[in-house]
Amino acid sequence: MYNLHTHSLLSDGCLLPSELAVRYAAKGYKVIAITDHADYSNIEFVIRSILKFTRNWPKNSSIKVLPGVELTHLPLAQFKPLAKLARKLGCKVIIGHGETTAEPVIKGTNKAALESDIDILAHPGKICEADVKLAARRGIFLEVTTRHGHKASNSHVIKIASKFKAKLILDHDSHDPEDIITPLKMRQFAIKAGLTKALIDDIYKETAKFIAADR
């Protein structure tokens, strides 16, 4: 089982990376990504810190930890250069902080993020058809999230992604220990959000392929 959107105390989470890994392992997860928030002010510090942790995480651990980042509240023109920098620095999972309905986000962020080298568009809110088509063409995951506030638009994301065959991903966007739920509870949440058991299985298969691709 996988969760590719987590936050540590390197940004606005409250757990050390090691605590995140141990808690996710205890819940039965096999792979996570640590994807702390970043912009021009902290991107090199955040990524290098996460890389230092992941490179020293035991290879024989029951859980694999991927280095990542969430590009957050950027001026639109900064998505491409910062995504390029994140990839160059060694990020395996690059998330764009989408236009959630739970907080103010610059209009056009979904499109700008999808046009850059990201892997996941997090909580994309009331994403429009044109942007979903762009995500589908570029093979970028649209996130279905358990995160409070952000999850309000899950049904819209699922419906419009299904219409245009865009890829979905299931994530916690965890910041606190209480955000980390078991794989079973994640499945139950996804079903309530409008996904079938078959679609959930397909989502995890696509996630596994992504993880296996040079990761």
Protein Blocks (a to p, Z undefined) as FASTA:
>chain_A
ZZfbdcdfklmbfbdfklmmmmmmmnopabdcddddddfklmmmmmmmmmmmmmmgcfkb
cbdcddddddehiafklmmmmmmmmmmnopabdcdddfdfkbccdehklmmmmmmccfbd
cheljadfklmmmmmmnopacdddfbehjlmmmmmmmmmmmmnopacdddfkiabfklpc
cfklmmmmmmmnopafklmmmmmmmmmmmmmnoZZ
